Amino acid sequence: MEQLQLEQQFYPINDDFTIKWEELNNLLSSNTKAIMMVHFFGQPQDINRYLSFCKKNNLYLIEDNSHGYGGNVNNQELGTFGDIGISSPRKIININSGGILWVKNGLLNYPKHVIKYPITIKKRLKEKISNINSKYKYFLIKKIKSRPKYEDPNAFRESIIKDYSIDDFSYQRIKTLDIDKIRLYRQDEYKKLENFAIKNNLKPVINKLHRSACPWFFPAYSKDSIEAMKWFKWGWENNQLVFSWPSLPQKVIIKNGESLKRWQRLICFGIKIGSE
């Protein structure tokens, strides 16, 4: 957005991360050109309502499916409903690089003239660690780093990533994987985490996972920020990935409003990449 010098406005959402439609009209102006529909956690949004709203207000629909690669609605892939669609398979499958950009006329081929994503020594080392038995993998990680401060909204800031083309290994893996098998595996793991959360008095963010969703992780609400921190510590001590999400913009943190308060209670249980 900043590179294109586009101004963005944040629309309000409910606790289940659906949009507050009744407040959306107040954000529109003659300069509004597009709305972004985000399939948070891989759970499909109300696509038809977004499409109708865009048609009524002459807006482009940008579909952010970076959490839900492999999901679909009525046998149509998520990320292909809008004028522009973005998906991130690397969050769902074990690959080195690769994002998917879809435009209304079809899928864009990755650019041959752009330098391919470099597989560095650090990247290869991380791959080797990820393939180690979970028990020993977390033992090694704990030896070289301390617990991430997931409870700190200022702790995680990503730098700008250079433009690369997908590496050959990742490209072939995306083309040949069994996405239906992966989707069923992730749904099954999600359900296990959901049951675990309910037994431990955590409130699932999503009331009911869509039957064709391919979830990135399982989100739940704790009672407050103190309980959330206890769960981050529990995850670290028990070799389970429990983390906060997302990295909020600085102006949202400073505002100290509804979004930050929601963030302080939100905890995420990672789903291990597997069954490929």
TIPA-367270 format. One record per atom (N, C-alpha, C): x, y, z. Coordinates in steps of 0.02 Angstrom, whole numbers, padded with zeros to 5 digits, always signed. Atoms other than C-alpha are relative to their C-alpha. Layout:
N
XYZ
...
This chain:
276
+00041-00060+00000
+00000+00000+00000
+00044+00063+00000
-00043-00059-00005
+00136+00124+00050
+00041+00009-00063
-00040-00005+00061
+00240+00083-00103
-00040+00029-00057
+00044-00026+00052
+00090+00123-00213
-00031+00067+00019
+00026-00064-00026
+00051+00278-00109
-00076-00001+00004
+00072+00007-00011
-00123+00214-00070
-00016+00010+00074
+00021-00012-00069
-00213+00272+00086
-00049-00055+00020
+00044+00054-00023
-00295+00135+00188
-00040+00022+00062
+00043-00010-00058
-00438+00141+00312
-00016-00069+00029
+00017+00063-00032
-00472+00004+00438
-00074-00002+00016
+00071+00006-00017
-00651-00056+00449
-00007-00042+00064
+00010+00035-00064
-00721-00119+00616
-00024-00072-00012
+00021+00070+00004
-00746-00305+00645
-00030-00023+00067
+00027+00031-00061
-00839-00414+00770
+00053-00046+00030
-00048+00044-00033
-00754-00533+00891
+00014-00064-00040
-00012+00059+00042
-00774-00674+00764
+00034+00019-00066
-00038-00028+00057
-00679-00565+00638
-00042+00007-00064
+00043-00020+00056
-00830-00537+00526
-00007+00076+00002
+00003-00072+00006
-00854-00360+00464
-00064+00028+00032
+00059-00035-00026
-00973-00237+00549
-00031+00039-00058
+00028-00029+00061
-01076-00202+00395
-00036+00066+00014
+00039-00060-00015
-01184-00071+00481
+00043+00063+00006
-00044-00057-00007
-01032+00040+00505
+00042+00013-00063
-00044-00005+00059
-00951+00014+00335
-00017+00060-00044
+00020-00055+00044
-01051+00144+00239
+00030+00067+00023
-00027-00063-00026
-00983+00281+00352
+00073+00011-00021
-00071-00005+00020
-00807+00245+00288
+00008+00015-00074
-00005-00010+00072
-00849+00264+00104
+00003+00075-00018
-00002-00067+00028
-00807+00421+00006
+00009-00006-00075
-00008+00001+00073
-00789+00471-00176
+00069-00026-00020
-00068+00024+00014
-00605+00420-00162
+00009-00074+00013
-00006+00071-00015
-00641+00243-00105
-00003-00041-00064
-00004+00038+00062
-00590+00122-00242
-00006-00076+00010
+00000+00073-00009
-00581-00051-00163
-00011-00016+00074
+00006+00027-00068
-00619-00156-00010
+00036-00066+00002
-00036+00063-00007
-00515-00299+00056
-00041-00048+00043
+00035+00054-00036
-00604-00459+00107
+00053-00049+00024
-00052+00042-00029
-00494-00558+00226
-00031-00064+00029
+00023+00064-00027
-00527-00743+00258
+00044-00017+00061
-00040+00009-00060
-00457-00735+00434
+00002-00073+00021
-00013+00068-00026
-00382-00899+00496
-00018-00055-00051
+00023+00048+00050
-00442-00983+00335
-00074-00009-00002
+00073+00004-00001
-00626-00961+00378
-00029+00047-00052
+00028-00044+00053
-00721-00896+00224
-00046+00053+00028
+00046-00054-00017
-00807-00728+00242
-00065-00008-00040
+00062+00001+00037
-00981-00692+00175
+00014+00029-00070
-00025-00022+00065
-00920-00684-00005
-00054+00035-00041
+00053-00030+00041
-01087-00648-00089
-00018+00070+00024
+00016-00067-00026
-01119-00500+00026
+00054+00050-00020
-00054-00043+00022
-00948-00428-00014
-00008+00017-00074
+00008-00012+00072
-00979-00450-00200
-00057+00048-00014
+00058-00045+00009
-01149-00365-00188
+00017+00071+00021
-00018-00066-00025
-01078-00222-00086
+00046+00036-00050
-00047-00030+00049
-00938-00193-00213
-00037+00020-00064
+00038-00016+00061
-01059-00198-00359
-00043+00063+00012
+00043-00057-00016
-01177-00075-00274
+00040+00065+00004
-00040-00060-00011
-01036+00047-00232
+00057+00009-00050
-00050-00005+00053
-00930+00020-00388
+00071-00004+00028
-00065+00010-00031
-00781-00047-00291
+00033-00064-00026
-00036+00061+00013
-00647-00172-00331
+00002-00042+00064
-00005+00045-00057
-00641-00325-00218
+00069-00034+00000
-00065+00032-00009
-00468-00377-00156
-00010-00055+00051
+00012+00058-00043
-00475-00551-00081
+00065-00025+00031
-00060+00022-00036
-00344-00588+00051
-00013-00069+00028
+00007+00070-00021
-00334-00776+00068
+00066-00028+00025
-00066+00023-00021
-00161-00783+00143
-00002-00050+00058
+00006+00049-00054
-00227-00887+00289
-00031-00066-00022
+00044+00057+00016
-00332-01012+00192
+00013-00035-00066
-00014+00036+00063
-00242-01085+00041
-00024-00072+00005
+00027+00068+00001
-00330-01246-00006
-00072-00004+00020
+00071-00001-00017
-00501-01193+00057
-00042+00017-00061
+00044-00016+00056
-00651-01174-00056
-00071+00011+00025
+00071-00010-00013
-00833-01122-00060
-00037-00021-00063
+00037+00027+00057
-00953-01218-00172
+00047-00022-00056
-00049+00029+00046
-00802-01302-00254
+00039+00052-00040
-00042-00052+00030
-00724-01135-00303
+00053+00020+00051
-00056-00013-00045
-00553-01100-00229
-00005+00070+00031
-00008-00065-00031
-00537-00961-00102
+00059+00036-00032
-00052-00038+00034
-00433-00822-00176
-00016+00012-00073
+00018-00009+00071
-00525-00827-00344
-00069+00033-00008
+00066-00032+00004
-00686-00733-00302
+00004+00074-00015
-00005-00072+00007
-00624-00554-00304
+00029+00021-00067
-00035-00025+00059
-00550-00443-00438
+00074-00017+00004
-00068+00020-00014
-00382-00482-00359
-00001-00048+00059
-00003+00048-00055
-00343-00632-00248
+00072-00015+00018
-00067+00014-00025
-00191-00667-00140
-00003-00061+00046
-00004+00059-00043
-00147-00836-00063
+00073-00013+00018
-00067+00013-00026
+00002-00897+00037
+00008-00073+00018
-00006+00072-00014
+00031-01085+00020
+00054-00019+00049
-00055+00018-00046
+00190-01079+00123
-00023-00003+00073
+00027+00005-00067
+00082-01058+00279
-00033-00068+00012
+00038+00062-00005
-00005-01223+00242
+00042-00061-00016
-00041+00057+00020
+00126-01334+00160
+00074+00017+00008
-00071-00008-00013
+00312-01359+00184
+00038+00018-00064
-00037-00024+00058
+00392-01252+00048
+00045+00058+00021
-00048-00054-00016
+00532-01123+00043
-00028+00069-00014
+00024-00066+00022
+00441-00982-00045
-00063-00008-00041
+00057+00004+00046
+00293-00937-00151
-00064+00031+00027
+00066-00027-00012
+00137-00832-00150
-00039-00006-00066
+00042+00006+00060
-00009-00840-00271
-00040+00064-00010
+00039-00060+00018
-00081-00688-00358
-00047-00018-00056
+00052+00015+00049
-00245-00712-00449
-00034+00065-00019
+00040-00057+00024
-00332-00581-00556
-00061-00027-00035
+00065+00023+00023
-00506-00588-00625
+00003-00042-00064
-00005+00038+00063
-00449-00655-00793
+00037-00066+00008
-00033+00063-00011
-00354-00798-00713
+00064+00007+00041
-00061+00003-00040
-00195-00850-00625
+00058+00030-00038
-00060-00028+00031
-00037-00751-00659
+00059-00048+00007
-00060+00041-00003
+00119-00851-00702
+00055+00038+00036
-00053-00035-00036
+00269-00814-00593
+00051+00027-00050
-00044-00033+00049
+00390-00695-00679
+00068-00034-00006
-00063+00035+00013
+00539-00782-00758
+00061+00046+00008
-00057-00046+00001
+00646-00625-00761
+00022+00021+00070
-00017-00018-00069
+00643-00600-00571
+00044-00054+00030
-00046+00047-00031
+00782-00680-00470
-00039-00049+00044
+00034+00050-00040
+00727-00844-00390
+00018+00007+00074
-00011-00005-00072
+00709-00851-00202
+00063-00038+00020
-00063+00032-00018
+00882-00888-00131
-00007-00046+00060
+00002+00048-00054
+00896-01043-00022
+00066+00006+00037
-00061-00015-00037
+01024-00983+00105
+00018-00056+00048
-00022+00050-00049
+01125-01085+00229
-00046+00001+00061
+00046-00007-00057
+01013-01017+00368
-00066-00034-00014
+00062+00032+00019
+00860-01076+00273
+00006-00076+00002
-00010+00073+00001
+00932-01250+00248
+00006-00027+00071
-00006+00021-00069
+00975-01260+00433
-00069-00003+00033
+00067+00001-00027
+00797-01214+00480
-00040-00059-00025
+00034+00058+00029
+00733-01350+00363
+00020-00063+00036
-00024+00059-00034
+00843-01480+00446
-00028-00005+00071
+00028-00001-00067
+00783-01427+00618
-00074-00019-00001
+00072+00013+00005
+00601-01433+00562
-00015-00073-00012
+00010+00070+00015
+00623-01613+00506
+00020-00046+00058
-00020+00039-00058
+00691-01669+00675
-00062-00016+00041
+00054+00018-00046
+00577-01760+00797
-00018+00059+00044
+00023-00060-00035
+00471-01628+00885
+00032+00008+00068
-00029-00003-00067
+00539-01671+01058
+00070+00030-00002
-00069-00024+00003
+00719-01641+01007
+00005+00067-00035
+00000-00064+00035
+00678-01496+00891
-00010+00057+00049
+00012-00054-00048
+00606-01391+01032
+00056+00005+00051
-00057-00001-00045
+00750-01442+01144
+00056+00043-00029
-00052-00039+00033
+00871-01370+01016
-00018+00074-00004
+00022-00069+00006
+00768-01212+00990
+00009+00036+00067
-00005-00032-00066
+00763-01177+01177
+00072+00013+00020
-00070-00010-00017
+00951-01194+01186
+00029+00062-00033
-00029-00056+00037
+00981-01056+01060
-00042+00064+00003
+00040-00060-00004
+00838-00935+01095
-00046-00003+00061
+00046-00004-00056
+00723-00876+01235
-00071+00003-00026
+00070-00001+00021
+00533-00877+01234
-00017+00066-00032
+00022-00063+00032
+00465-00750+01110
-00052+00036+00044
+00046-00040-00041
+00371-00609+01197
-00064+00014-00039
+00061-00006+00038
+00206-00641+01111
-00049+00050+00031
+00045-00045-00034
+00118-00534+01242
+00017+00074-00011
-00022-00068+00013
+00212-00378+01184
-00022+00021-00070
+00025-00019+00067
+00120-00290+01039
+00054+00033-00043
-00053-00032+00038
+00283-00204+00989
+00058-00048-00016
-00056+00046+00004
+00390-00361+00987
+00015-00024-00071
-00010+00030+00066
+00366-00417+00807
-00014+00051-00055
+00006-00046+00056
+00398-00304+00659
+00038-00029-00059
-00032+00030+00058
+00434-00376+00487
+00030+00053-00045
-00032-00045+00047
+00554-00292+00369
-00028-00011-00070
+00024+00006+00069
+00513-00262+00186
+00037-00057-00035
-00030+00057+00035
+00543-00420+00085
+00012+00017-00073
-00015-00013+00070
+00628-00407-00083
-00043-00044-00046
+00039+00038+00049
+00538-00467-00239
+00042-00056-00029
-00033+00059+00029
+00589-00643-00288
-00052-00042-00037
+00042+00050+00031
+00519-00775-00402
+00004-00063+00042
+00002+00062-00039
+00470-00941-00324
+00056-00047-00022
-00052+00049+00018
+00607-01073-00316
-00031-00062-00031
+00026+00057+00039
+00589-01229-00424
-00031-00054+00044
+00025+00052-00044
+00566-01350-00279
-00071+00017+00025
+00065-00021-00026
+00421-01250-00205
-00053+00000-00054
+00047-00003+00055
+00340-01225-00374
-00027-00070-00018
+00020+00068+00016
+00338-01411-00412
-00042-00031+00055
+00038+00027-00057
+00274-01453-00239
-00072+00025+00001
+00068-00028+00003
+00126-01336-00256
-00040-00033-00055
+00035+00028+00058
+00083-01410-00425
-00021-00073+00011
+00011+00072-00006
+00088-01592-00367
-00031-00023+00065
+00024+00022-00066
+00023-01592-00188
-00074-00018-00002
+00070+00021-00007
-00141-01671-00135
-00033+00047+00050
+00027-00052-00044
-00230-01519-00066
-00061-00024+00038
+00059+00027-00036
-00388-01616-00020
+00022-00038+00063
-00027+00038-00057
-00286-01729+00094
+00024+00048+00054
-00026-00049-00046
-00201-01579+00173
-00058+00037+00036
+00057-00035-00029
-00368-01490+00201
-00032-00042+00055
+00032+00044-00049
-00443-01640+00291
+00044-00008+00062
-00046+00006-00056
-00288-01659+00398
-00004+00062+00045
+00000-00061-00038
-00291-01477+00451
-00067+00011+00035
+00065-00004-00033
-00477-01481+00488
-00002-00046+00061
+00000+00048-00055
-00451-01634+00598
+00042+00027+00058
-00042-00029-00052
-00308-01549+00693
-00034+00060+00033
+00037-00058-00025
-00413-01392+00711
-00053-00022+00051
+00052+00025-00044
-00555-01492+00790
+00029-00024+00067
-00033+00023-00061
-00435-01572+00915
+00018+00060+00045
-00019-00060-00038
-00372-01400+00967
-00062+00036+00026
+00063-00031-00023
-00550-01334+00977
-00026-00034+00062
+00023+00037-00059
-00599-01472+01098
+00044+00013+00060
-00048-00014-00054
-00442-01442+01200
-00013+00069+00030
+00012-00068-00022
-00479-01255+01209
-00063+00004+00042
+00063-00003-00036
-00659-01278+01265
+00007-00032+00069
-00011+00034-00064
-00605-01400+01401
+00039+00044+00049
-00041-00043-00042
-00485-01266+01464
-00028+00071+00005
+00036-00063-00010
-00615-01127+01468
+00024+00057-00046
-00017-00049+00051
-00552-01039+01312
-00058+00004-00049
+00056-00010+00045
-00678-00967+01190
+00025+00001-00073
-00019-00001+00071
-00656-01013+01005
-00023+00064-00034
+00017-00061+00037
-00653-00860+00892
-00055-00016-00050
+00047+00020+00052
-00749-00953+00757
-00053-00046+00030
+00054+00040-00027
-00919-01023+00804
-00001-00070-00031
+00000+00065+00035
-00912-01161+00672
+00043+00006-00062
-00044-00001+00058
-00774-01196+00548
-00037-00021-00063
+00032+00017+00064
-00833-01197+00367
+00023-00070-00022
-00013+00070+00017
-00843-01375+00298
+00056-00008-00051
-00053+00005+00051
-00719-01335+00158
+00058+00048+00014
-00056-00044-00018
-00600-01221+00252
+00064-00040+00009
-00066+00029-00012
-00414-01256+00261
+00035+00047+00050
-00022-00050-00049
-00367-01169+00425
+00075+00002+00009
-00072-00010-00013
-00195-01096+00458
+00016-00019+00072
-00010+00018-00070
-00209-01109+00648
-00067+00004+00035
+00062-00004-00039
-00339-01119+00786
+00004+00060+00047
+00001-00060-00044
-00383-00951+00871
-00052-00006+00055
+00047+00001-00056
-00464-00931+01041
+00012+00061+00043
-00006-00056-00046
-00496-00797+01170
+00012-00025+00071
-00010+00011-00071
-00426-00802+01345
-00041+00052+00038
+00039-00046-00042
-00506-00710+01491
+00029+00071-00004
-00033-00064+00002
-00377-00570+01487
+00073-00009-00021
-00069+00003+00023
-00197-00527+01442
+00045-00042+00046
-00040+00040-00048
-00129-00610+01600
-00008-00074-00014
+00011+00070+00017
-00210-00776+01555
+00032-00017-00067
-00031+00011+00065
-00149-00757+01376
+00075-00014+00008
-00072+00009-00011
+00031-00741+01438
+00014-00068+00031
-00008+00066-00030
+00009-00898+01542
-00001-00054-00053
+00004+00049+00054
-00039-00992+01385
+00062+00003-00045
-00063-00005+00039
+00113-00925+01290
+00056-00037+00036
-00051+00036-00040
+00222-00990+01432
-00013-00075-00001
+00018+00071+00002
+00128-01155+01433
+00023-00032-00066
-00020+00026+00065
+00158-01177+01247
+00075-00010-00004
-00073+00003+00002
+00344-01142+01265
+00026-00058+00042
-00022+00053-00045
+00363-01262+01412
-00021-00069-00023
+00025+00065+00021
+00263-01400+01329
+00011-00014-00074
-00020+00012+00070
+00339-01388+01155
-00059+00005-00048
+00057-00013+00043
+00178-01322+01078
+00003+00072-00024
-00001-00068+00027
+00166-01171+00964
-00064+00037+00020
+00055-00043-00021
+00053-01045+01052
+00025+00071-00006
-00027-00066+00016
+00071-00867+00990
-00056+00052-00007
+00047-00055+00010
-00012-00698+00969
-00003+00017-00075
+00008-00021+00070
-00076-00625+00806
-00051+00057-00001
-00056-00013+00046
-00063-00507+00714
+00048+00050+00031
-00041-00057-00020
+00073-00375+00724
-00040+00063-00017
+00044-00057+00012
-00040-00224+00745
+00039+00061-00023
-00032-00063+00019
+00001-00060+00658
+00010+00044+00061
-00018-00041-00058
+00081+00065+00776
-00057+00048+00019
+00053-00048-00016
-00063+00188+00761
-00060-00034+00033
+00053+00037-00033
-00185+00052+00815
+00019-00013+00073
-00024+00012-00069
-00078+00012+00968
-00007+00064+00041
+00002-00064-00035
-00066+00196+01015
-00073+00019+00017
+00071-00017-00011
-00255+00217+00999
-00028-00036+00061
+00019+00038-00060
-00276+00083+01134
-00076-00012+00002
+00072+00010+00005
-00451+00042+01074
-00020-00072-00001
+00029+00067+00003
-00557-00110+01037
+00047-00051-00031
-00044+00047+00034
-00429-00190+00920
+00056-00025+00045
-00054+00020-00045
-00288-00189+01047
-00027-00043+00057
+00029+00039-00054
-00401-00255+01185
-00018-00070-00024
+00014+00066+00029
-00457-00397+01071
+00065-00038-00009
-00066+00030+00011
-00275-00432+01026
+00029-00028+00065
-00029+00021-00064
-00226-00445+01210
-00031-00065+00026
+00033+00062-00023
-00349-00589+01235
+00007-00057-00049
-00002+00050+00053
-00319-00680+01072
+00063-00042+00003
-00056+00045+00003
-00208-00833+01074
-00011-00050-00057
+00004+00042+00060
-00168-00945+00926
+00040-00065+00011
-00032+00065-00005
-00127-01130+00928
+00020-00023-00070
-00024+00019+00066
-00019-01183+00782
-00019-00071-00019
+00012+00067+00028
-00063-01330+00671
+00062-00021-00037
-00061+00023+00031
+00090-01429+00624
-00011-00017-00073
+00004+00018+00071
+00121-01441+00438
+00014-00075-00007
-00009+00073+00006
+00100-01622+00391
-00050-00030-00048
+00045+00038+00043
+00003-01756+00298
+00004+00022-00073
-00009-00019+00070
+00078-01711+00129
+00019-00060-00042
